[in-house]
Amino acid sequence: MSTILRNLEDFLGKDSTPLVETSLNLEPNLVDEQVIVADADLDKSDDEDEQIRNYRERLKRHDQIEDGHKRRRHNIDIHDHMMDSQNMLLRVLSMILHGKKEYELPCSVAYIYNISESLRHNSSFASMMYQKEDEIFDTEIASILRERNSMRDKEVIKEFIKSFTDWLAILRRLQIVFTIFDESPNFRTHEEKRRIIPFWITKFGRVVLEPLFNSDSDSSDKHFMENGLMKCFLQFFVTTYTFYDPPSEQMNEDYTLVNDFFDILKVISDNTKHTKPLNLTSLFKHAAAMFVKEFDNTYEEPSQFVSRLKFLLLKLRDFKDMICVEMRMHIDPLLCSICKGCLTSNFAKQNFLEIIFEDVIEFRFQVEFVYSVQEKYRLNLHAWESTKSFIEKKLTIMIIRQKRETRTLKLYSAGQVMADLINFSKNLEDILAKYVRMSSVALVIQNVLKRTNSENFVAEALARYMHHELINVFNAAEESSEDKDLSISLRNSEVEKLSLHCSMIFSMIPGKRNLVTAIYENILRKELLYGSIIMPTRLKNDCIELVREEFAVRCMGEKFSLNVNNSLLIMIHDLQKSNLELYKFVSQSKSQFKANFCCLKKEDWTKELPGEFVQLPNELTDVACRYQKSLNKQNFEWYYQLQRVTLNVLFNENDSHSLKEIECSSYQAAIFLAFQNRYVISLKELQSITKMELQFLEENLKLLVGKRMLLCHTKNKTYEINSKFMSDKKVIKLHNYINKKKKFQLTRTGIERADFEMMHMRITCFITRKLKADSPIEYLKLVEDILHYLVESNVNFKQILTCHNTDIHAFIKKILDELTGEVYIRRVNENYYEYIP
C-alpha cells in the first residue's frame, strides 16, 4: 500500500491536492452554472421536458410492440418447426410400414432420433401417436391377417408365414422411431400402452393366435391353427434338413422363425390374463404327435433331431412355470421316442449324449430329463457315463486354465480357485444328488486332480484361502457387533460354514492334510516375521493383528482338524511379549531414531540366511545395544536384522514442508544416513561409509538418482540430496528390488536335452502359439507353417528324424495327439485343429 501511495505522489507532485479533494472542489462551480441557466429560461425548460417525456414513452411503446411481434414470429417458427418435425416423423413411420429400408428414408437415422428427442415431452403428440399406432395396426396389418386366417389353402399359409417374417422386420425397423418415445415420461405410461415390441406382439397374438386360447372361438379357426399355422411354425422340428458346418441359410431362417414364434407365445402368456396352460398343452400335444410320427419314419439321421431337441428343451425351460403335468404327459413320449431312435447306433447315441451334456450346470433341465426318462422308461442311456465324461472334461479345462492364470498363487487368485471348485461341486451336488451317489462324483474329481498333477496346487490354494477367510471372519464379527458374546457366536457360525466348504475341498485331495498344514505354517511364519505387527504396545491385545492370527491358528486345529504345530502359538506370544518390552524401552528412550525391535526365542523361529552386510550408523547401532542391555533379565536370544527402515528426510533446508517420510530398504537407508552433516558425497566416499560392494552400491543408486528422484548428480560426478524433489504422498515407499544374481556364460556340459527332445518341445510350443493366435487351422497348412519355422530356426529336422526312424507327419501327429489328450487343443471337422481357451 505504501508503494502505491509513493507512486501517486511522484505522478502528482508532493504539493498536489489529493484526487478526492479535487473532485469535490469542482462540484460547487458546476451547480452554480446550472442554477444561472435555469433562472434565465425557466418557462422554455418546462415545455421541453414535457416533449422529452412524451417522446420517451412513445419509444418505449414502440419497443414493446416490436418485442411482441418478434416473440410471435419466434413462436410461429417454433410451431412450424414442430409441425414439420411431426409430419416428418409420421411420413417416416408410414414409409417404414410400407417396407422402406433405412437408406430409402428421406432423412438419416440420426435426424430421426433428434426429432424424436425434441417431441418426447409433447403429451398431445404422444396422444396422437397412440391413435396412430392403433390405426396402423387395425388398417395395415390386422385386416390382412384376418383375411388370410379365413383361407385354408396351403400356399396361402406359406404366404402368411412370409408375411409374418416381413411383419417382424417392419416391427424391428419401427424401433428406430419409437425407441426414444419408449423412454419418455409422457409416452406409454400405463398398462395398455406398453413399449413397442411387447405392445405390438401382443396385438399380433390377439388377432392371430388368441383363437387357440379362447374356448369360445369357432372350431374352424382352431382347426386352421392346429392343422395349418402350427404345422408351418413347427416344421423345423418335423422336417429333415442336412446339417452343415457352418449352418445353412435355410437352417438359420428356421431357427429365427421358431425363436420368434416362441417369443410371441411368451409375451402373450405374460400379458394376456385369460391364457390357459391347458391350451398350450393342446398346442404341444399336436406338435409332439407330428414329431413322433415323422421321427418313427425317418430316424436314420437322429443327430439332426437331437440338435432340434436341444433347441426345444431350451425353449421349454423358458416356459417352466407353464409346463404343467398335462403337458409333460405329451412331451415325455416325444422325447422318449427320440431316445429310442438314438439308441439304434452308437454314433447317434454318443452324439445325443454329448449334446445333452454340453453343460450340466447351465442346462440342468436336459440332465434331469435324461435321468428321469432313463428311470421311467427303463432305457439304458448310459447317463452316468456321459455325466462322468462331462465332469472330467469340464474340470480339466477349469484346472488347467487356473494353473495358467495363477503362476504364483496370491490371496485373490487362491480365493478364485477355491470359489470355482466350491461352486462346481455344489452345483453338481444340487443337480445330481437325486440320481447318483456323491461319493462317485467325488471320486471322479479326485482322479482328475491326480491326472493333471493339481493336488499340490489345490492344497496350496486351500491353505491360503483358509487363512484369508478366517481373518475376514474375525474382522466381520468385530465390526458388526460390540457385544462380545454376540461377536463370538457370529464367528462360530461363519467358521462352521467355512468348515463345510473346506471339507468339500479336502475330499478332493485325500492324504494332503499334512501338506495343507505345512503350507499354512510357512505362510504364517513369513507373515509374523515380515508383517507390520512389530510395534510398541502398552497391553497384550493392543496389536489386533496378532489377536487375529491367534484366532486363526486355534480354528485351524479345533474346527478344521489340522495338526498345527504349537510353536505357532508360541511365536505369536513371543511377538506380543516383545511388543510390550519394546513399548517400555521406547517410552524411556530419548534417541532421535524410532526403531522397532522384535525379540524371539531362537528355537521356535527359522533363522534367516545371511545377506549383504552394511555398515550402519553409530547412532542406530547404539540404540540396538541399549535395547539389548535392557533385556538382560529376559529369556530371549538376541540377534537383529533390518528389513525395512523409515526415515525423515529434509530435502530443502529453507522449506519446512519438504520434510518427507521415506520407507526404504536398510541399504537405501544407509545411503541416506551417510548424508548426515554432509551436503555432497563422492561415490568413493559413499562406498567407504556404507561398506557396500561397488556394483551393489551402484545398483541401489540407480533407484535413487534422477531429476525427479530423491538424489541427484552434481557437475563433479558427486551425489547430493535433491532440493527440488516434490511429492504429495505422506509416506514415500521406495522400490527396493535389486537383481543380485551375476550373469554367467552358458557352457555345454553334455547333460542337456537331446536334439530330438528339443525339437519336440519347439514344435509343441509353436503349435500352441499358432492355434492360440489363429484357430482353426487345417492340418496341411499347420505342417507347412511348422516346416517354415524349423527352417528359419536352423533346425536340421531331416537328420534328427532320420536318426530316430520316423517322418515329419508321424512326428507332428504324435504331438497333436498329446496336446489333444491334455485338453490344450481339439480336432474339428476331421482335418482342422483349434485352441481351447
N, C-alpha and C positions, 0 to 999 in steps of 0.2 A: 504494500500500500504506500509506503513512504517513497519507494522508487517511482511510482506513478505520479505522486504529487510533485516530486522534483522535476520530472519531465514536463509537467504542466507549467511550472514556474519558468523553466527555460524557454518554453514556447511563448508565454505571455509577457515575460519580463517580471522581475521581482516587484516592481512598483505597480503593476497592473491590478485593476479591480477584479475580484473573483467573478467568474462567469455567472453565477446565480444572481449576485447583486446587480450586475449589468443588465440582465433581462428584466429585473424588477424596476430599475430606474427608468427604463424606456417606456414602460406601460402607461404611466400617467400622461405623458405627452400625446400618445395616440388617442386616449379618451377625450382630452380637451379638444383636439381637432374634430373629432366626430360630433361633439356637442355643438360646436360652432356651425358646422354644416347643417345639422338638424334644425337649428334656430332659424337659419336663413330660408329654408324651403320646406316647411312643415306640412303644408297642405298638399303639395305635389307628391310627397313621400307616401301619404295615406292612399292615394289613388293607385300608385304604382304597386304598393304591397298587395292591394286587393286583386289587381290584374295578375300578379305573380302567383297568388294562391289559387285563383281560378285556373290558370294555365297548368299548374302542377296537378290539380285534381283531374283535369281533362286527360293529361298524360297518364295518370295512374289508372283511370277507367279504360283507356285505350290498351294499356299493357295487360289489364285483367282480361279484356275481351280477346286479345291476341293469344294469351296463355290458354284460354278456354278452347279457342279454335285448334291450337296445337295439340291439346290433350285429346280433343275429339278425333282429330286426324290420326293421332297415335293409337287411340282405341280402335278406330276403324281399321288401321293397318294390322293391329294385333288380331282383330276378329277375322279379317280377310285371311291372314296367315293361318289362323286356327282352322278356318273353314277349308282352306287349301290343304292343310295337313290332314284333316278328317277325310276330305274327298280323296286325297292321295292314298290314305290308308285303306279306305273302302274299295278303291279301284284295285289296289294291290291284292286285297283279300279276294276280290272276285276273280282276278287273273289266276291266283293260286288255285282256287277251286276248280277252274277250268283247265287245270293241268299245266300251267306255265311253270317253267323252271326258273331258278334264281337269276340266271343270266338273261332271261327273256323279260324280266320285270323292268318298268320304266325308271327305276331308281335302284341304288345299291342297297344291300342288306344293312350296311351301317347307317344309311339315311333312314331306313325303316325303323331301326332301333331308336334313332334320335326323335323321330316323330312320335313313336310310342311313348318314349320317355317324357315328352312335352305334354302328352294328353293323359298320362296315367292318373292324375289327380282330378280330372274333369268328370264329375259324377254324372252330368247329363249325357256326356258322350258314352260313359260306361253303360248307362241305361239303354242307350240306342244300340250299343254293341250286344247287349243281352238279346234284344229283339232281333237283331241281325243274325245272331247265332241260331236262334230258333227258326228264323225264316230260311236260312241257308240249309239247315238240316231237313226241314219239312219239305221244301220245294226242290232242292237239288239232289238230295240223297234218299230220304225216306220213301218218296214216291217211287223211285226206281227200284228200291229194294222190295217194296210191297208188290210191285208189278211182277218182278222176277220170282217172288215167292209163290205167286199163283200159278206158275208154269211148272210142268213136270218133265219136260224134255231133258234128256241127259246133256245135250250140247248147251242148253241154257244154263244148267247147273255149272258146267265148266266156265261159261261166260261169267256167271256170278262169282265164282272163285277169283277170276281175273279182276272183276270189279272190286272185290274185297281187297285184294292187294293194292290196286290203284287207290282205293279209298284210304288205306293206311299210309300210302306215300303222300297223299294230299294232306292227311292229318298231321304228318310229321313236318311238312312244309309250313303248315299253318302256325306251327310253334314260332316261326320267325316273327309273326305279327303279335302273337299272344303271350310270348314269354315274359315281357316286361309287365303286361297287364296282370299276369298271374301274381306278381309281387305287389300290386297296387293296393292301398288300403280301401279304395272305393270299388274295386272290381272283384267279383266272386267272394263276397263277404259272408254268404250264408250257404246252407247245405245244398240248395238247388243249383247254385251257380258255382260248381267246383272248378278246379283247374281244367285246362282244355282237354288233356289226354283222357283222364278218367271220366270227365263230363261227357265227351262225345262217344267214347267207347261204351259207356253205359247206355246212351241213347241208341247206339247201333245194336247193342244186345237186346234192348227192349223191343225194337222193331223186328229184328231178325230171329233172335234166339229165345225170347221170352215165351213164345207159344209152347216151347218144350217144357217150361217150368210152370205153365198155367194149366191147372187141371180142367178149367172150363173151356179151353181152346178147342177149335174144330179138330176132329180126328184126322181130317185130310192134311191139315198143317203138320200134325205130329208125324203122319206118315211121310210127308215130304222131308221133314227134318231128320227122321231116323234113317230113312232109306236113300235119301238123296244127298242133302248137305253134309250129314255126318260121315257118309262114306267118302265124300271128296276130302273132307278135312282130315280124316284118319287113314287116307290111302297110303300115307307114308309108312304106317305100321303093317300094312297087309299086302304091299307090293314089293317084289324082289328087284332091287337095284344092284348093279355091280359096284362094290365099294372100291374107290380108288384112293391113292395116297399121293398127292393131296386129294381131298374130296371133290367129286364132280360138281359142276354148276347146278345140275338138277337136284343133287342131294342137299346142297346149301339152300336152295329155294324151298325144298320140302321142310328142312329144319326151321326156316324162318316162318313158313306158313303155320306149321303146327305150334310153334312157340307163340305166335301172335294169337292163335285160337285159344290156347290155354290162358294167356294174359286176359283175354276178354272174359273167359269163364271166371277168372279170379276177381276181376273188377265187378262183374255182375253179382257174384256171390257176396262181395263185401258191401255193395251199395244197394242191393235190392232186398227189402225186408222179407218178401214172401217167397224167396227162393227156398226150395225144399231139397235137402240132401238126397231124398228118395228119387227125385227126378234125375239128379246126376247119376244115381245108381243105374237107372234105366239107360242113360246115355252110355255109360261104360260097359254095361251088360251087352249092349248091342255091338260095341266096338270089340269087346273080348271075344264074342262069338265069331265075329268075322275073322279076327286074328287067328283063333284056333283052327278054324276051317281052312284058312289059307296055309297055315303052318303045317297042318297034317298032310297037305298035298305036296308042298314044296319045302321040305326041311333039309334038302341036300346041302344048302349053304346056311347052316344055323348061325354062323358068326355074324351074318348080316342082321338077323333077328335079335341077336344078343346086344348089338350096338343100339338098336331101336329100343330094346328093353331097358337099357341103362338110361336112355333119354326119358322114357315113360316113367321109370321109377323116380327120377329126379323131379319130374313134374308132379307126380302123385305125392311126393314129400311136401310140396307147397300146399297141397290140399289135405294135409294130415288131419286137420280138425273136421273135415267134411267126409273123410273116408270112414263111413260107419260100417257096422257088421254086415249089412246087406251088400254093400259094395265089395267087401272082401270076399264074400261068397262067390262073386263073379270074377274078381281079379285073380284070386289064387289058382283056380283051374287054368286060367290063361297062362300064368307063369309056370305052373306045373307042367303043362303041355310043352312049353319051350324047354324046360329042363330035361324032359324025356327025350326030346329031339336032339338035344346037345349030347346026350349020353350015347348016341349011335356011333360016334367016332371019338378017339382020344384027342385028336387035334381040336375038334369043336369043343369038347369038354374043357380042355385046358384054356382055350380062348375065352370061353364063357366065364370060367372062374377067375381068370386074370382080370377081365374087365370088371366083374363084380367086386373083386377085392383090390381094386386100384388104390383105394384109400379107406381103410376100415374106419378111421376116426371121422372123416368127413361124410362118408356115405354109409352111415350105420344102418340106414333103412334097408339097404341091399343085404347087409350082413345078417340082420335079423330075419329077413325074408328067406335067405338060403338055408339057415339053420331050421327055421320053422317049417319050410317046405320039406326039407330032408326028414324031419321028425314026423310030420303029419302024413306024408305020402310014402314013407319008408323008401326013399330014394337014396342011393349011395352017391352023393355029390362030392365026396371027399372034401367036405368043407373045412375040416381041421387042417388037412394037409395044405390047402390053399391059404388058410389063415396063418399057419406057421411060416409058409414061404413069404407071405407079405410082411410079417413081423421081422423076419431075418433081413429082408431087403431094406425095409424102411429104417430099421435100427442101425444097420451097417452104414447106410448113407448118412444118417444123422451123426453117428460117432466119428466117421471119417471127416465130415465137414467140421465138427467141433475141434478135432485134433489139428486140423489145418489152420483154423482161425485163432486158436489159442496156443500158440507155440510155447509161450511161458504163461502158466496159469496165474492170474491175478484174482482179486476178490470179485470183480464184476464178471469176469469170464467164468470163474468157478461157479458163481451163482447161476449163470445162464445154463451151464452144463447140467447142474442139478435140477433146475426148473424144467428143462426139456425132458430129462429122464423121468422125473416125478410125474409130469403131465402125461407123458407117453404111457407110463404104467397105469395111472389112474383111469385114463380113457379106455385102455384095453380091459381093465377090470370092470368098468362100468358097462361095457358093451358085451363082453364075452362071459361074464360070471354066470349067466343062466345056462350056458351051453357047454363050457369046458372047465376043467379044473385049473385054477390059477397057478397051481404048482407046475403044471405043464407049460404055461406061459412063462413062468419064472425060469424054467429050465432052458427054454429057447433063448431067452435074453442072456443067460449065463454063457451059453455056447457061443453066441455072437460076440460077446465081450472077450471071451477066451480066444476065439479065432482071429479077432482083429488086434490082439495084444493090447487091449484097452483097460485091463483090470487095474493096473497101477495108475493109469491116467484118471480113472473114475475114483480110485481111492484118494488120490491127492486132491481132486476137486471136492470130494466129500469132506475131507479134513478141513479145508479152507472154508467151505460152506458152513459147516457146523460151528466153527469158531466165530465166523462173522455173524451168523444168525443168533447165537447165544448173546453176543454183545448187543445186538439190536433189541432182543427181548428184554434185557436188563434196562436199556435206555428207555424203551417204551413204557415199561412199568413204572420207572422213576418219574417220567414226565406226566403220566396220566393220573396219578393219584398221590396225594400227600399222606394218606393213611397207610401206615406201614403194613398192617395185616392185609389190607386190600391189595397193596402192591405185591406182596408175596403170593397171594392167590392168583393174581394176573400172570405173574411169572410162571407159576407152576402149570397153569392151563396152556400157555403158549409153548412151554417146554414139552408138554405132552404131545401137542400137535407136531412139533418139530421131530420128536422121537419117532412118531409113526411114519413120517416121511423118510427119515434116515434108515429106519428098519427096512423099508421097502428097497432102498439102495443097497443095504448090507446083504439082502437076499440075492442080489445080482452078482455080488463079488464075495462068495463064501470063502473063508480062510484068509481074508485080508484085513481082519480087525486089528491085528498087531501092526500091520503096515500103516493103517489109518492113525493108530495111536502114536507111532513113531513120527509120522509126518506132522501131526498136531504138536507134539512136544518140541520138535525142531522149530516150527513156526513160532511157538510161544517163547522159546529161549531167545530167538532173534528179536522178537517184539519187546521183551523185557530189557534186553541189553541195548538195543538201538532206538527204542521208542522215546517219546518225550515224557517219560514218567519219572525221571530222576530230577527231583525238585525238593527244596526245603519245605517240610510240612510240620505244623505245630502238633497235630493229632494224627493218630494212626490211619484213620479213614478219610483224611483230607484229600488224599490222592485218589480220586474216583476211578481212575484208570486201573489201578491195582485192585480195587474192590471188584470191578467188573471182571478182571481176569481170574480172580479167585472164585467168583460165582461160576464162570465158565468151566474152570478145572473141576470143581465139585460136581457140576452137572454131567461132565464127561464120564466121571466114574459112577455116579449114582443113577443117572437117568439113561445113559447110553451104554452102560456096562463095559466101558473101556478100561483096560488095566493101566490107568495113568500113573506114572511114577510119582511117589510122594515128594521127590526132590523139587517138583514144580511148585508145590505149595511152600516149600522151604525157601525157594528163590523169591517168591512173592513176599514172604515175611521178611527176608533179608532186605529187600528193597524198602519195605515200609519202615524197618528199623533204621536203615541207612538214611532215609529222608528225615527221620526225627533227629538223628545225630547231626545231619547237615544243617537243620534249622537252628540247633543250639550254636553251632560254630559260626554260621553267617550272622546271627544276631549279636555275637560278641566280637566278630572280626571287624577291623577298621580298614581293610585293604580296599584299594581302588578297583580291584578286579572282582567280578562276580563269577565265581566258579562253583559248579555243581559237581560234587564227588559222589561216587557210588561205592559203598563198602560191601563186599561179598565174601561168602565162605567159599574158599578155593575148591573144595571137593565137589560142590554142587553145580559148578559152572564150567562150561567148556572154555579152556584157555585159548585166547586169540593167537594166531600165528604172528611172529614178529614182522613188523612192517618197516617202512622207511623211517630212519631216525632223524630228528630235527632238534637243533639246539634251542630250547625255549628261553625266553627272557628270565632274568633272575627274579623279577617280581612274582611271576607266575609260579616259578619253582619254590620260592619262599612260602607262598600260600599253601602249596601242596604239602610241604614239610611241616608247617604248623598244624595243618589238619591231621597229618599222620601222628603227630605227637599227642593231639587231643584224644586219640583212640587207643592209647596205651592200655587202658583198662578194659577195652572191648575185645571180644573173641572174633577178631577179623584178621584175615591175611591181607597184607597191603601190597597192591600194585596199581598203577594207574596208566591209562591210555586215553588220549584225546580222540574224540570222534568229530564233533562239530563245535565251533567256537563262535561266540557272539561278541563283537567289538563295537565301540562307539568311535567313529572317525569324523574329525572336523576337517572338511575339505577346504574351507576358506576362513582364515582367522578373523577377517573383517565382517563375516556374516554368521551370526549365531544359528540361523536356520539351516546352515549347511552341515550341521551335525546329524549324521545318519547312523542307524544301527545296521551293522553288517553281520550276516550269518555266513560263515565260510568254513573251509576245512582248516585243520591245525596247521598245515603247511602254508596256506594263504595267510592265516593269522600271523605266523612267524614273519612273513614278508612285511605285513602292515606294521607289526610291532617294532620292526627294525628301523622305522622312520621316527621313533620317539627321539626328540631333541635333535633331529636331523631334517633338513629340507631336501637335500639331493644326495643320492647314493649311486655309486657305480655298480656295475654287475659284479666286479671282483669283490668289492666291499660287502655286497649283499650275500654273496656266497660264503664269505668269511664269517658273517654274523649268523646266518641260518644253518651253516654246516651241511647244506644240501649238495648233492652231485650236480654238476653244471647242467647236464642235459635235463635232469628232472626239474631244476630251478627254472630253466628256460621254458619248459612245457607249462609250468604254473604261471609264469609271467605272461604267456600268450593269452591266458584267460582274463588278465587284469589290465593290460596295457592297450590304449587306443584313445582316439579323440573324445569319444563319449564314454570311456571306461573310467575306472577308479584311479589308475595310474597313467602317466604319460611320459614320453621320451623328451629329453632336452636336446639341444643342439650338440652338446658334448657327449652324446650317447650315454647319458646317465638317466636315472629314474627319479620322479618326484610325484607327490600327491597331486591329482588333477583338481585344481582350484575351480574349474568351470563345470565340474560334474554336477548334474541335476537329476533328481528323481522324486516322483510323487509318492512312492511307496514308503510306508513306515519302517518296514524291515526289508532290507535288500538281501535276497538269498542268492548266493553266487553258485554257479555251476562248478563242480569240482571233479569232473571226470578227466582223469589223466591216463593215457594209454602207456602203461609201464612196460609192456611187452616189447622186447627187442626183435626187430625184423632179422630173419636169417635166410640164407640161401638154401633152397631145397636141393638135396643130393639124393640120387637113387641108391637104395640100399639092397635091392634085389628081393625085397618082400612086398613090393607094390602089387596092385591088382594086375592080372594078366590082360593082354590086349583084347582077347575075346570078351572078357567080363566088362572091360572099359567100354567097348563098342556097344555091348548090350545096354549099359547104363546110359550112354549117349543117345541111342535110338529111343529108349524108353522116355527120357526127358523131352526129346524133340517131339515125339508123338503127342505127349500130354500137352505141351505148349501149343502145338499146331491145332489140335482139336479144340482146345480151350479158346483159341482166337477165332477159329473159323470152322464151325460144325454145321451139318455133317460133311464128310469128305469121302469121295469114292475111293475104293481100295487101290486101284492102279494109280490114281493121282497121288495118293498118300505115299506109295512106294517111290514114285518119281521124285517127290519132294525130299524123301529120305536120302535117296542116292545123290541128289544135288548137295544136300547138307554134308554128307560124308566126303564128297569130293572137295568142297570148299574147306572142310576141316582137315584136309590132308590125311585122311584115314585110309590105309591100304586094306580096304574091306575084302577085296577078292582073295588076297593071300591069307588073311585071317580066317575066312570062311573055308578056304580050301584045306587049311591045316586041320580043321575040325569036321571035315567031310559033310558039309551042308551047303545049301544055296541061300541066296538072299531072301527069296519068297518064304521058304520054310522058317528062316530065322525071324523075319518080321511077323509072320502069322503066330509064331510062338509067343512073341512079345505082346501082340494084340490079345491073345487068349489070356495071358497073365493079367493084363490090365483090365480085361472084362471080368475076370474072376474076382479081382479086388474091387470091383464096382467103381472104377475110375472112368471107364468108357463103356459104351454099349453098341451093339450091332443093330443097324436099321436097314430094312429092305434088302437083306442078303449081302449087298456089296458096299454098304455105306457104314461109316462109324461116326459116332458123335460123343462129345464130352458130357459127363454127368455133373451138373453143378452142385 
